[in-house]
Amino acid sequence: MHQGCAAVLCVLAVLGLEVAALGECELARLLQDKLRYEMRLQYMKHNFPIDYTLRVQHEEVLRTANVTRLRDGKVSEASLRYLWFHACSQAVLHILEVLPEKHPSRGYTQELSQLLDALGVEYSGYRQNPPLAMWVQLPANAAPQALCPPVDGIAVAHPLSLQSDVDAVVADLVKQLHSGDSRQKAVRPKALLDNCLKVLRMLFGAHCRWDSA
Ligand SMILES: *[C@@H]1O[C@H](CO)[C@@H](O)[C@H](O)[C@H]1NC(C)=O
């Protein structure tokens, strides 16, 4: 279901998008652009039947209110960005799962998924207990440069070593999010991506020094 990350890096490199060479903030910026209102409206609402919903786990619905609560509980900003990444990736994968091959929203959703996969490489250095590898489908120690055929003129990113511990509360949420056995909830696809974008702005704006003025 989930493509190997190294494979995605290869595809991106071959396409010449150079996405793989970008850092956390550049990738978040690209995601923000892709999640802009007209696109969410077209691809996540107009292209779906009226009132269409999909069933997702409660933990996948990460709202700004959740983040505020977790911040009040002194959860680190890095952990929050990590949680956002997991919630948003799961949401996008769920949307992708319900889209047939030729659906007009498929290409868009796949591009979101590729950007998120590239971001996942940035976060693959995080440690959590029990090991992250249980929940993340990325090859933990994948060396993209070894798996991808060399492509002239395109820098292939090395996973950054962002060694930092994930807060326990976030580790638990991420675990539940991937467990597939907690309570479900019917949500509109656009609402999932609305949350994705709002929380992205909330967490990356200051961190990446985007001019919010
Ligand atoms: C966000 O809060 C809602 C309740 O308001 C809860 O159901 C959901 O699990 C929370 N999500 C996360 C990721 O904490």
The ligand as a Gaussian input file, in Angstrom:
#p B3LYP/6-31G(d) Opt

LIG

0 1
 C       -8.041000      15.447000      18.944000
 O       -9.097000      15.668000      19.814000
 C      -10.225000      14.824000      19.591000
 C      -11.285000      15.212000      20.563000
 O      -11.523000      16.577000      20.493000
 C       -9.837000      13.374000      19.759000
 O      -10.926000      12.535000      19.437000
 C       -8.671000      13.031000      18.853000
 O       -8.227000      11.716000      19.138000
 C       -7.527000      14.009000      19.086000
 N       -6.495000      13.727000      18.145000
 C       -5.219000      13.612000      18.502000
 C       -4.255000      13.247000      17.427000
 O       -4.851000      13.795000      19.633000

